[in-house]
Amino acid sequence: MPDSPRRLEVELGARRYPIRIGPGLLAEDDWPTLLRGRHVLILTDENVAPHYLAQVQARLGDRSVATRILPPGEREKTLARFAEALADLATMKASRDATVIALGGGVVGDLSGFVAACWMRGVAFVQMPTTLLAMVDSSVGGKTGVNLAAGKNLIGAFHQPNAVIADIDTLATLPPREYAAGIAEVVKYGAIGDAAFLAWLEAHADALGARDGDALVQAIATSCRHKAGVVARDEREQGERALLNFGHTFGHALEAEAGYGRLLHGEAVAIGMVLAARLSTRLGHAPAEDGERLATLLARLGLPTALPPGFDADRLLARMQLDKKNQSGRLRLILWSRPGSAAIVDGVEAAAIRDVLLGKP
Ligand SMILES: NC(=O)c1ccc[n+]([C@@H]2O[C@H](COP(=O)([O-])OP(=O)(O)OC[C@H]3O[C@@H](n4cnc5c(N)ncnc54)[C@H](O)[C@@H]3O)[C@@H](O)[C@H]2O)c1
């Protein structure tokens, strides 16, 4: 039976789990029945808690509940916060059937997942994503972790959630830049694997810009279906899952060069996808018109599509050469041949990337 747009499954055998998408889910969905034990730790942040924490707490009945509200932002995704959350579980004497609930964006989700992965070597974990990026990307797939001073996401574990509850009503309070940044990842799924979805996004760009509920459910569900499919086929990124990095090698270099926080991840990915499409054209893989079409769509969705002034091509290139996906010093990038068709390409010449960064035709 095909999944409805509002209910999907991530097919991972005994670890399969549901993704639910729609309005009113925090207050109305039957998600509390998915919790097995008595102990629940809710992790959230200061921007999310005032709006949504009470409705989640109200559904937990007589369970033993601890809540930790973090300051917002990437800087909180640390070992120190991780240790504090584990201390909360210890204080409440949480047992092996405890559940960690992540109520927030990708920062809260990644941190909570890592806490759940480590407490007693792994307890249940429910993702309640409240950013568009978390709904379409970080809450699905089980990558968890924290940052070190030496770099982002350097410590972590694969630990799948037991459920993802994406209540689109929470997006009403998301700041516009954060919302647009999430849309970049939505566009990515069309770009790498679904030309029809890319055309749908072109047709519904205005509705998405206006945060129309039906368009959002459709866009999130389609994105999650793609991510869930990739994760089910390649959970540990041995192959296909790497395609999800389309635009990300350029994007990570841009983010790092800008200084974390100046360019949002999704904004950097939007620029990165346009650059990856241009590189594809330069290497003879794809027509230039496709890249221009992608840039037009991203711009309509409120995203940047060109390098902001002041970026140095050689410094960006040097950062890209440090990317952990490279093998034996040869650059590995995700390129496309046309919308909906991307591939991993090894041994890309640095000179070609440099030309693209310099805006040479
Ligand atoms: N695990 C994965 O597979 C994966 C994939 C992509 C990204 N990530 C990680 O996700 C993180 C980025 O996630 P993000 O973009 O969601 O950032 P975020 O969690 O920092 O949230 C962005 C901002 O929006 C605020 N916010 C969240 N929900 C809100 C709401 N409903 N209303 C008002 N404000 C709200 C937050 O407080 C924060 O200030 C990064 O750490 C990245 O490494 C993980």
The ligand as an SDF file (V2000), in Angstrom:
LIG
                    3D

 44 48  0  0  0  0  0  0  0  0999 V2000
   21.9830   14.8190   11.1160 N   0  0  0  0  0  0  0  0  0  0  0  0
   21.9200   15.1550    9.8570 C   0  0  0  0  0  0  0  0  0  0  0  0
   21.7410   14.3290    8.9630 O   0  0  0  0  0  0  0  0  0  0  0  0
   22.0210   16.6070    9.5130 C   0  0  0  0  0  0  0  0  0  0  0  0
   21.7030   17.0470    8.2300 C   0  0  0  0  0  0  0  0  0  0  0  0
   21.7510   18.4210    7.9720 C   0  0  0  0  0  0  0  0  0  0  0  0
   22.0970   19.3020    8.9730 C   0  0  0  0  0  0  0  0  0  0  0  0
   22.4040   18.8280   10.2080 N   0  0  0  0  0  0  0  0  0  0  0  0
   22.7470   19.7480   11.3050 C   0  0  0  0  0  0  0  0  0  0  0  0
   21.6170   20.5550   11.5570 O   0  0  0  0  0  0  0  0  0  0  0  0
   22.0500   21.7710   12.1540 C   0  0  0  0  0  0  0  0  0  0  0  0
   21.3070   22.9180   11.5120 C   0  0  0  0  0  0  0  0  0  0  0  0
   19.9410   22.7510   11.7750 O   0  0  0  0  0  0  0  0  0  0  0  0
   18.9220   23.9670   11.6580 P   0  0  0  0  0  0  0  0  0  0  0  0
   19.1450   24.6640   10.3840 O   0  0  0  0  0  0  0  0  0  0  0  0
   17.5820   23.4110   11.9640 O   0  0  0  0  0  0  0  0  0  0  0  0
   19.4550   24.9570   12.7720 O   0  0  0  0  0  0  0  0  0  0  0  0
   19.0610   25.2720   14.3060 P   0  0  0  0  0  0  0  0  0  0  0  0
   18.6940   24.0610   15.0220 O   0  0  0  0  0  0  0  0  0  0  0  0
   20.1950   26.0840   14.8250 O   0  0  0  0  0  0  0  0  0  0  0  0
   17.7730   26.2060   14.1480 O   0  0  0  0  0  0  0  0  0  0  0  0
   17.8980   27.4180   13.4680 C   0  0  0  0  0  0  0  0  0  0  0  0
   17.3660   28.5730   14.3190 C   0  0  0  0  0  0  0  0  0  0  0  0
   15.9470   28.5420   14.3040 O   0  0  0  0  0  0  0  0  0  0  0  0
   15.4540   28.5500   15.6500 C   0  0  0  0  0  0  0  0  0  0  0  0
   14.1970   27.7980   15.6050 N   0  0  0  0  0  0  0  0  0  0  0  0
   14.0530   26.4680   15.4330 C   0  0  0  0  0  0  0  0  0  0  0  0
   12.7660   26.1690   15.2790 N   0  0  0  0  0  0  0  0  0  0  0  0
   12.0710   27.3210   15.3860 C   0  0  0  0  0  0  0  0  0  0  0  0
   10.6990   27.6470   15.3060 C   0  0  0  0  0  0  0  0  0  0  0  0
    9.7850   26.7250   14.9990 N   0  0  0  0  0  0  0  0  0  0  0  0
   10.3390   28.9310   15.4930 N   0  0  0  0  0  0  0  0  0  0  0  0
   11.2880   29.8930   15.7400 C   0  0  0  0  0  0  0  0  0  0  0  0
   12.5920   29.6480   15.7870 N   0  0  0  0  0  0  0  0  0  0  0  0
   12.9850   28.3660   15.6080 C   0  0  0  0  0  0  0  0  0  0  0  0
   16.5540   27.9610   16.4720 C   0  0  0  0  0  0  0  0  0  0  0  0
   16.4630   28.3590   17.8100 O   0  0  0  0  0  0  0  0  0  0  0  0
   17.7840   28.5220   15.7720 C   0  0  0  0  0  0  0  0  0  0  0  0
   18.0110   29.8340   16.2150 O   0  0  0  0  0  0  0  0  0  0  0  0
   23.5470   21.8320   11.9820 C   0  0  0  0  0  0  0  0  0  0  0  0
   24.1670   21.5590   13.2210 O   0  0  0  0  0  0  0  0  0  0  0  0
   23.8480   20.7200   10.9980 C   0  0  0  0  0  0  0  0  0  0  0  0
   25.1260   20.1440   11.1880 O   0  0  0  0  0  0  0  0  0  0  0  0
   22.3550   17.5120   10.5000 C   0  0  0  0  0  0  0  0  0  0  0  0
  1  2  1  0
  2  3  2  0
  2  4  1  0
  4  5  1  0
  4 44  2  0
  5  6  2  0
  6  7  1  0
  7  8  2  0
  8  9  1  0
  8 44  1  0
  9 10  1  0
  9 42  1  0
 10 11  1  0
 11 12  1  0
 11 40  1  0
 12 13  1  0
 13 14  1  0
 14 15  2  0
 14 16  1  0
 14 17  1  0
 17 18  1  0
 18 19  2  0
 18 20  1  0
 18 21  1  0
 21 22  1  0
 22 23  1  0
 23 24  1  0
 23 38  1  0
 24 25  1  0
 25 26  1  0
 25 36  1  0
 26 27  1  0
 26 35  1  0
 27 28  2  0
 28 29  1  0
 29 30  1  0
 29 35  2  0
 30 31  1  0
 30 32  2  0
 32 33  1  0
 33 34  2  0
 34 35  1  0
 36 37  1  0
 36 38  1  0
 38 39  1  0
 40 41  1  0
 40 42  1  0
 42 43  1  0
M  CHG  2   8   1  16  -1
M  END
$$$$
